[in-house]
Amino acid sequence: MMKEQKTIPQEQQSYPPLRSLADAVRYFIQSMDIDMLYTLLDDKITYQDFHRNEFLLKLERVMEDFKSNGDTFLNAVEGRCGDCYKEKTGYLFIGNNSKRYMNLLFELDKGEITDLFECSNFKTQFKFRHLTKRVYIDPTFRSFNLF
């Protein structure tokens, strides 16, 4: 009798090693997969002072902006706040074709995400001259120049 061999669906085979919730959230933001983010983020806390569902609707609008400008993936560059929250780290997300960008700080407590929010003074170790337009999760969020 032949044993049935189980295979992992193709879509799951492409996931990189995701060692923490923060890794998974970063990855699914990069992939612009709002459904997975809905599954991962806690509905009992707020993100950038919005309930999870409202935050994800706003993030989905941003992802649609990236997609409508030709992006299929967001590159992530690690950075940190250069002013108010110097201990907070996060990512600069850059569209792979449009070079539009956004940033998010990841507030963590014991490895758990307790908040995600935009930063007006986000810094990375790199200087980017090719970035085009910053997109915002909260359009009322006003920012200073990133670089």
Backbone as JSON Lines, residues from 0, in Angstrom:
{"i":0,"aa":"M","n":[0.84,-1.16,0.0],"ca":[0.0,0.0,0.0],"c":[0.9,1.24,0.0]}
{"i":1,"aa":"M","n":[0.56,2.2,-0.85],"ca":[1.35,3.41,-0.99],"c":[0.84,4.48,-0.02]}
{"i":2,"aa":"K","n":[1.76,5.11,0.72],"ca":[1.37,6.16,1.65],"c":[1.15,7.46,0.89]}
{"i":3,"aa":"E","n":[0.11,8.16,1.3],"ca":[-0.17,9.46,0.67],"c":[0.83,10.49,1.17]}
{"i":4,"aa":"Q","n":[1.45,11.18,0.26],"ca":[2.44,12.18,0.62],"c":[1.76,13.55,0.69]}
{"i":5,"aa":"K","n":[1.88,14.19,1.84],"ca":[1.27,15.52,2.01],"c":[2.2,16.57,1.44]}
{"i":6,"aa":"T","n":[1.61,17.53,0.77],"ca":[2.4,18.64,0.23],"c":[1.85,19.95,0.76]}
{"i":7,"aa":"I","n":[2.74,20.89,0.88],"ca":[2.36,22.23,1.31],"c":[1.86,22.97,0.08]}
{"i":8,"aa":"P","n":[0.72,23.65,0.18],"ca":[0.23,24.42,-0.97],"c":[1.31,25.39,-1.47]}
{"i":9,"aa":"Q","n":[1.33,25.63,-2.77],"ca":[2.35,26.47,-3.39],"c":[2.45,27.83,-2.71]}
{"i":10,"aa":"E","n":[1.31,28.44,-2.38],"ca":[1.36,29.78,-1.78],"c":[2.07,29.79,-0.43]}
{"i":11,"aa":"Q","n":[1.97,28.72,0.35],"ca":[2.65,28.67,1.63],"c":[4.13,28.35,1.49]}
{"i":12,"aa":"Q","n":[4.52,27.73,0.4],"ca":[5.91,27.4,0.19],"c":[6.75,28.66,-0.02]}
{"i":13,"aa":"S","n":[6.13,29.73,-0.45],"ca":[6.89,30.93,-0.77],"c":[7.13,31.84,0.44]}
{"i":14,"aa":"Y","n":[6.54,31.54,1.58],"ca":[6.74,32.37,2.76],"c":[8.17,32.22,3.27]}
{"i":15,"aa":"P","n":[8.83,33.32,3.58],"ca":[10.15,33.21,4.21],"c":[9.96,32.8,5.67]}
{"i":16,"aa":"P","n":[11.03,32.46,6.35],"ca":[10.89,32.12,7.77],"c":[10.36,33.33,8.54]}
{"i":17,"aa":"L","n":[9.24,33.16,9.19],"ca":[8.63,34.24,9.97],"c":[8.75,33.84,11.44]}
{"i":18,"aa":"R","n":[9.71,34.44,12.12],"ca":[10.05,34.01,13.48],"c":[9.21,34.68,14.56]}
{"i":19,"aa":"S","n":[8.51,35.75,14.19],"ca":[7.72,36.46,15.19],"c":[6.5,37.08,14.52]}
{"i":20,"aa":"L","n":[5.58,37.55,15.33],"ca":[4.41,38.24,14.81],"c":[4.84,39.49,14.04]}
{"i":21,"aa":"A","n":[5.83,40.21,14.55],"ca":[6.31,41.41,13.86],"c":[6.88,41.06,12.49]}
{"i":22,"aa":"D","n":[7.62,39.95,12.38],"ca":[8.12,39.5,11.08],"c":[6.97,39.22,10.12]}
{"i":23,"aa":"A","n":[5.94,38.55,10.62],"ca":[4.8,38.21,9.78],"c":[4.05,39.46,9.33]}
{"i":24,"aa":"V","n":[3.84,40.39,10.23],"ca":[3.14,41.63,9.88],"c":[3.95,42.4,8.84]}
{"i":25,"aa":"R","n":[5.26,42.51,9.03],"ca":[6.1,43.19,8.05],"c":[5.98,42.51,6.69]}
{"i":26,"aa":"Y","n":[6.08,41.19,6.68],"ca":[6.03,40.43,5.43],"c":[4.69,40.65,4.71]}
{"i":27,"aa":"F","n":[3.59,40.61,5.45],"ca":[2.29,40.73,4.79],"c":[1.97,42.18,4.4]}
{"i":28,"aa":"I","n":[2.6,43.15,5.05],"ca":[2.52,44.52,4.54],"c":[3.29,44.58,3.23]}
{"i":29,"aa":"Q","n":[4.49,44.02,3.21],"ca":[5.29,44.01,1.98],"c":[4.53,43.34,0.83]}
{"i":30,"aa":"S","n":[3.83,42.27,1.14],"ca":[3.07,41.52,0.13],"c":[1.73,42.18,-0.18]}
{"i":31,"aa":"M","n":[1.39,43.2,0.58],"ca":[0.11,43.91,0.45],"c":[-1.07,42.94,0.58]}
{"i":32,"aa":"D","n":[-0.98,42.08,1.59],"ca":[-2.0,41.05,1.85],"c":[-2.83,41.47,3.06]}
{"i":33,"aa":"I","n":[-3.87,42.24,2.8],"ca":[-4.69,42.79,3.88],"c":[-5.44,41.68,4.62]}
{"i":34,"aa":"D","n":[-5.8,40.6,3.93],"ca":[-6.52,39.5,4.58],"c":[-5.67,38.84,5.68]}
{"i":35,"aa":"M","n":[-4.4,38.62,5.39],"ca":[-3.53,38.03,6.41],"c":[-3.31,39.0,7.56]}
{"i":36,"aa":"L","n":[-3.2,40.29,7.27],"ca":[-3.04,41.28,8.35],"c":[-4.27,41.3,9.24]}
{"i":37,"aa":"Y","n":[-5.43,41.16,8.64],"ca":[-6.68,41.1,9.41],"c":[-6.64,39.92,10.37]}
{"i":38,"aa":"T","n":[-6.09,38.82,9.93],"ca":[-5.98,37.63,10.77],"c":[-4.94,37.81,11.89]}
{"i":39,"aa":"L","n":[-3.85,38.49,11.59],"ca":[-2.74,38.6,12.54],"c":[-2.92,39.68,13.61]}
{"i":40,"aa":"L","n":[-3.51,40.8,13.23],"ca":[-3.59,41.92,14.17],"c":[-4.74,41.74,15.15]}
{"i":41,"aa":"D","n":[-4.51,42.11,16.37],"ca":[-5.45,41.94,17.47],"c":[-6.59,42.96,17.36]}
{"i":42,"aa":"D","n":[-7.81,42.48,17.4],"ca":[-8.96,43.39,17.28],"c":[-9.3,44.09,18.6]}
{"i":43,"aa":"K","n":[-8.55,43.8,19.66],"ca":[-8.82,44.42,20.96],"c":[-7.95,45.66,21.22]}
{"i":44,"aa":"I","n":[-7.01,45.93,20.32],"ca":[-6.17,47.11,20.51],"c":[-6.31,48.04,19.3]}
{"i":45,"aa":"T","n":[-5.82,49.26,19.46],"ca":[-5.88,50.22,18.36],"c":[-4.5,50.34,17.72]}
{"i":46,"aa":"Y","n":[-4.51,50.75,16.48],"ca":[-3.3,50.98,15.71],"c":[-3.39,52.41,15.19]}
{"i":47,"aa":"Q","n":[-2.44,53.23,15.56],"ca":[-2.44,54.64,15.21],"c":[-3.76,55.29,15.66]}
{"i":48,"aa":"D","n":[-4.24,54.86,16.81],"ca":[-5.47,55.36,17.42],"c":[-6.75,55.0,16.66]}
{"i":49,"aa":"F","n":[-6.67,54.02,15.77],"ca":[-7.85,53.52,15.06],"c":[-8.08,52.08,15.48]}
{"i":50,"aa":"H","n":[-9.35,51.69,15.57],"ca":[-9.64,50.28,15.8],"c":[-9.06,49.48,14.64]}
{"i":51,"aa":"R","n":[-8.74,48.24,14.91],"ca":[-8.08,47.41,13.9],"c":[-8.75,47.48,12.53]}
{"i":52,"aa":"N","n":[-10.08,47.31,12.48],"ca":[-10.76,47.29,11.19],"c":[-10.62,48.61,10.44]}
{"i":53,"aa":"E","n":[-10.74,49.72,11.15],"ca":[-10.6,51.02,10.51],"c":[-9.15,51.24,10.04]}
{"i":54,"aa":"F","n":[-8.19,50.85,10.88],"ca":[-6.79,50.96,10.49],"c":[-6.52,50.15,9.22]}
{"i":55,"aa":"L","n":[-7.05,48.92,9.17],"ca":[-6.81,48.07,8.01],"c":[-7.52,48.6,6.76]}
{"i":56,"aa":"L","n":[-8.67,49.23,6.92],"ca":[-9.33,49.86,5.76],"c":[-8.46,50.99,5.21]}
{"i":57,"aa":"K","n":[-7.87,51.76,6.1],"ca":[-6.99,52.85,5.68],"c":[-5.73,52.29,5.03]}
{"i":58,"aa":"L","n":[-5.17,51.24,5.63],"ca":[-3.98,50.6,5.06],"c":[-4.3,49.98,3.7]}
{"i":59,"aa":"E","n":[-5.48,49.41,3.56],"ca":[-5.89,48.83,2.28],"c":[-5.97,49.92,1.2]}
{"i":60,"aa":"R","n":[-6.46,51.1,1.55],"ca":[-6.51,52.22,0.61],"c":[-5.09,52.57,0.14]}
{"i":61,"aa":"V","n":[-4.15,52.58,1.08],"ca":[-2.75,52.86,0.73],"c":[-2.2,51.77,-0.19]}
{"i":62,"aa":"M","n":[-2.51,50.53,0.12],"ca":[-2.03,49.42,-0.72],"c":[-2.62,49.52,-2.12]}
{"i":63,"aa":"E","n":[-3.87,49.92,-2.24],"ca":[-4.48,50.1,-3.56],"c":[-3.77,51.22,-4.32]}
{"i":64,"aa":"D","n":[-3.34,52.25,-3.61],"ca":[-2.57,53.33,-4.24],"c":[-1.26,52.79,-4.8]}
{"i":65,"aa":"F","n":[-0.56,51.99,-3.99],"ca":[0.68,51.38,-4.47],"c":[0.4,50.54,-5.71]}
{"i":66,"aa":"K","n":[-0.61,49.68,-5.64],"ca":[-0.92,48.78,-6.75],"c":[-1.31,49.55,-8.01]}
{"i":67,"aa":"S","n":[-2.1,50.61,-7.85],"ca":[-2.53,51.38,-9.02],"c":[-1.38,52.13,-9.67]}
{"i":68,"aa":"N","n":[-0.27,52.24,-8.94],"ca":[0.92,52.88,-9.49],"c":[1.98,51.86,-9.91]}
{"i":69,"aa":"G","n":[1.54,50.61,-10.1],"ca":[2.4,49.58,-10.67],"c":[3.19,48.73,-9.71]}
{"i":70,"aa":"D","n":[2.95,48.87,-8.42],"ca":[3.72,48.1,-7.45],"c":[3.1,46.73,-7.22]}
{"i":71,"aa":"T","n":[3.95,45.73,-7.11],"ca":[3.51,44.38,-6.8],"c":[4.06,43.91,-5.46]}
{"i":72,"aa":"F","n":[4.96,44.69,-4.89],"ca":[5.62,44.33,-3.64],"c":[6.18,45.61,-3.03]}
{"i":73,"aa":"L","n":[6.28,45.64,-1.71],"ca":[6.89,46.78,-1.02],"c":[8.2,46.33,-0.4]}
{"i":74,"aa":"N","n":[9.28,46.97,-0.77],"ca":[10.56,46.69,-0.14],"c":[10.56,47.33,1.25]}
{"i":75,"aa":"A","n":[11.14,46.66,2.22],"ca":[11.16,47.16,3.59],"c":[12.6,47.45,4.0]}
{"i":76,"aa":"V","n":[12.81,48.67,4.51],"ca":[14.12,49.08,5.0],"c":[13.93,49.44,6.47]}
{"i":77,"aa":"E","n":[14.69,48.78,7.33],"ca":[14.55,49.01,8.76],"c":[15.06,50.39,9.12]}
{"i":78,"aa":"G","n":[14.38,51.01,10.08],"ca":[14.79,52.32,10.56],"c":[14.19,52.59,11.92]}
{"i":79,"aa":"R","n":[14.26,53.86,12.32],"ca":[13.72,54.22,13.64],"c":[13.29,55.66,13.63]}
{"i":80,"aa":"C","n":[12.57,56.04,14.67],"ca":[12.15,57.42,14.83],"c":[13.39,58.26,15.14]}
{"i":81,"aa":"G","n":[13.47,59.4,14.52],"ca":[14.61,60.29,14.75],"c":[14.31,61.4,15.72]}
{"i":82,"aa":"D","n":[13.14,61.33,16.4],"ca":[12.77,62.45,17.26],"c":[12.05,61.97,18.53]}
{"i":83,"aa":"C","n":[10.74,61.88,18.47],"ca":[9.93,61.65,19.68],"c":[10.05,60.25,20.27]}
{"i":84,"aa":"Y","n":[10.17,59.25,19.43],"ca":[10.17,57.85,19.87],"c":[11.46,57.17,19.46]}
{"i":85,"aa":"K","n":[12.59,57.71,19.88],"ca":[13.89,57.22,19.42],"c":[14.13,55.74,19.71]}
{"i":86,"aa":"E","n":[13.44,55.18,20.69],"ca":[13.62,53.77,21.01],"c":[12.77,52.86,20.11]}
{"i":87,"aa":"K","n":[11.87,53.44,19.33],"ca":[10.98,52.66,18.48],"c":[11.61,52.42,17.11]}
{"i":88,"aa":"T","n":[11.47,51.18,16.63],"ca":[11.96,50.83,15.3],"c":[10.78,50.48,14.42]}
{"i":89,"aa":"G","n":[11.04,50.45,13.14],"ca":[9.99,50.11,12.18],"c":[10.58,49.98,10.8]}
{"i":90,"aa":"Y","n":[9.76,50.25,9.8],"ca":[10.19,50.04,8.42],"c":[9.72,51.16,7.51]}
{"i":91,"aa":"L","n":[10.57,51.47,6.56],"ca":[10.22,52.3,5.43],"c":[9.81,51.32,4.34]}
{"i":92,"aa":"F","n":[8.56,51.41,3.89],"ca":[8.05,50.53,2.85],"c":[8.05,51.3,1.53]}
{"i":93,"aa":"I","n":[8.75,50.75,0.53],"ca":[8.95,51.43,-0.76],"c":[8.38,50.56,-1.87]}
{"i":94,"aa":"G","n":[7.51,51.14,-2.69],"ca":[6.94,50.43,-3.83],"c":[8.02,49.99,-4.8]}
{"i":95,"aa":"N","n":[7.96,48.73,-5.23],"ca":[9.02,48.19,-6.08],"c":[9.08,48.83,-7.46]}
{"i":96,"aa":"N","n":[8.04,49.5,-7.92],"ca":[8.08,50.16,-9.22],"c":[7.89,51.67,-9.11]}
{"i":97,"aa":"S","n":[6.9,52.11,-8.34],"ca":[6.58,53.54,-8.27],"c":[7.56,54.33,-7.42]}
{"i":98,"aa":"K","n":[8.22,53.66,-6.48],"ca":[9.11,54.29,-5.5],"c":[8.35,55.22,-4.56]}
{"i":99,"aa":"R","n":[7.02,55.05,-4.5],"ca":[6.23,55.72,-3.46],"c":[6.6,55.06,-2.15]}
{"i":100,"aa":"Y","n":[6.34,55.71,-1.03],"ca":[6.78,55.15,0.23],"c":[5.86,55.54,1.38]}
{"i":101,"aa":"M","n":[5.94,54.75,2.43],"ca":[5.29,55.03,3.71],"c":[6.19,54.44,4.78]}
{"i":102,"aa":"N","n":[5.99,54.85,6.02],"ca":[6.74,54.23,7.11],"c":[5.8,53.88,8.24]}
{"i":103,"aa":"L","n":[6.2,52.89,8.99],"ca":[5.45,52.48,10.18],"c":[6.42,52.12,11.28]}
{"i":104,"aa":"L","n":[6.16,52.65,12.46],"ca":[6.88,52.21,13.65],"c":[6.1,51.04,14.24]}
{"i":105,"aa":"F","n":[6.84,50.06,14.76],"ca":[6.25,48.88,15.39],"c":[6.51,49.01,16.88]}
{"i":106,"aa":"E","n":[5.47,49.2,17.65],"ca":[5.62,49.23,19.1],"c":[5.41,47.8,19.61]}
{"i":107,"aa":"L","n":[6.43,47.3,20.3],"ca":[6.4,45.91,20.77],"c":[6.5,45.85,22.29]}
{"i":108,"aa":"D","n":[5.84,44.86,22.87],"ca":[5.95,44.58,24.29],"c":[6.06,43.06,24.42]}
{"i":109,"aa":"K","n":[7.22,42.6,24.86],"ca":[7.47,41.17,25.01],"c":[7.2,40.42,23.72]}
{"i":110,"aa":"G","n":[7.61,41.0,22.61],"ca":[7.45,40.36,21.31],"c":[6.1,40.52,20.65]}
{"i":111,"aa":"E","n":[5.15,41.09,21.37],"ca":[3.8,41.28,20.83],"c":[3.66,42.71,20.31]}
{"i":112,"aa":"I","n":[2.99,42.88,19.18],"ca":[2.74,44.21,18.63],"c":[1.63,44.87,19.45]}
{"i":113,"aa":"T","n":[1.94,46.04,20.01],"ca":[0.94,46.79,20.76],"c":[0.47,48.03,20.01]}
{"i":114,"aa":"D","n":[1.18,48.4,18.94],"ca":[0.75,49.52,18.11],"c":[1.58,49.53,16.83]}
{"i":115,"aa":"L","n":[0.99,50.08,15.8],"ca":[1.66,50.39,14.55],"c":[1.26,51.83,14.25]}
{"i":116,"aa":"F","n":[2.24,52.67,13.89],"ca":[1.87,54.05,13.59],"c":[2.91,54.72,12.72]}
{"i":117,"aa":"E","n":[2.44,55.72,11.96],"ca":[3.32,56.48,11.09],"c":[4.19,57.41,11.92]}
{"i":118,"aa":"C","n":[5.33,57.76,11.36],"ca":[6.3,58.61,12.05],"c":[6.64,59.8,11.16]}
{"i":119,"aa":"S","n":[6.63,60.99,11.73],"ca":[6.93,62.18,10.93],"c":[8.42,62.41,10.77]}
{"i":120,"aa":"N","n":[9.25,61.68,11.53],"ca":[10.69,61.89,11.45],"c":[11.42,60.55,11.39]}
{"i":121,"aa":"F","n":[10.98,59.7,10.46],"ca":[11.54,58.35,10.33],"c":[12.91,58.43,9.66]}
{"i":122,"aa":"K","n":[13.87,57.69,10.21],"ca":[15.24,57.69,9.7],"c":[15.7,56.27,9.41]}
{"i":123,"aa":"T","n":[16.48,56.13,8.34],"ca":[17.16,54.87,8.05],"c":[18.64,55.18,7.94]}
{"i":124,"aa":"Q","n":[19.46,54.15,7.84],"ca":[20.9,54.38,7.69],"c":[21.25,54.73,6.25]}
{"i":125,"aa":"F","n":[20.27,54.67,5.35],"ca":[20.51,54.95,3.93],"c":[19.87,56.27,3.53]}
{"i":126,"aa":"K","n":[20.44,56.92,2.54],"ca":[19.86,58.11,1.94],"c":[19.2,57.68,0.64]}
{"i":127,"aa":"F","n":[17.94,58.01,0.48],"ca":[17.21,57.63,-0.73],"c":[16.92,58.88,-1.55]}
{"i":128,"aa":"R","n":[17.42,58.92,-2.77],"ca":[17.19,60.05,-3.67],"c":[16.12,59.73,-4.7]}
{"i":129,"aa":"H","n":[15.79,58.47,-4.83],"ca":[14.88,58.03,-5.88],"c":[13.42,57.94,-5.43]}
{"i":130,"aa":"L","n":[13.12,58.22,-4.17],"ca":[11.75,58.1,-3.69],"c":[10.89,59.18,-4.34]}
{"i":131,"aa":"T","n":[9.63,58.85,-4.6],"ca":[8.76,59.8,-5.28],"c":[7.8,60.47,-4.31]}
{"i":132,"aa":"K","n":[6.72,59.83,-3.95],"ca":[5.68,60.46,-3.14],"c":[5.4,59.64,-1.89]}
{"i":133,"aa":"R","n":[5.27,60.32,-0.77],"ca":[4.9,59.63,0.46],"c":[3.39,59.45,0.48]}
{"i":134,"aa":"V","n":[2.96,58.25,0.86],"ca":[1.54,57.98,1.03],"c":[1.27,57.77,2.51]}
{"i":135,"aa":"Y","n":[0.08,58.13,2.94],"ca":[-0.26,58.13,4.36],"c":[-1.44,57.21,4.65]}
{"i":136,"aa":"I","n":[-1.33,56.49,5.74],"ca":[-2.45,55.71,6.23],"c":[-3.55,56.65,6.69]}
{"i":137,"aa":"D","n":[-3.16,57.69,7.39],"ca":[-4.11,58.72,7.82],"c":[-3.79,59.99,7.03]}
{"i":138,"aa":"P","n":[-4.62,60.32,6.04],"ca":[-4.34,61.49,5.2],"c":[-4.25,62.8,5.98]}
{"i":139,"aa":"T","n":[-4.8,62.85,7.19],"ca":[-4.71,64.08,7.98],"c":[-3.37,64.18,8.71]}
{"i":140,"aa":"F","n":[-2.59,63.1,8.66],"ca":[-1.28,63.07,9.3],"c":[-0.33,63.96,8.5]}
{"i":141,"aa":"R","n":[0.18,64.98,9.09],"ca":[1.09,65.89,8.39],"c":[2.52,65.54,8.79]}
{"i":142,"aa":"S","n":[3.41,65.68,7.85],"ca":[4.76,65.21,8.05],"c":[5.78,66.25,7.66]}
{"i":143,"aa":"F","n":[6.95,66.07,8.2],"ca":[8.11,66.82,7.78],"c":[8.8,66.0,6.71]}
{"i":144,"aa":"N","n":[9.79,66.55,6.06],"ca":[10.54,65.78,5.06],"c":[11.19,64.59,5.72]}
{"i":145,"aa":"L","n":[11.15,63.47,5.02],"ca":[11.71,62.22,5.54],"c":[13.23,62.29,5.58]}
{"i":146,"aa":"F","n":[13.85,62.9,4.6],"ca":[15.32,62.88,4.53],"c":[15.85,64.28,4.39]}
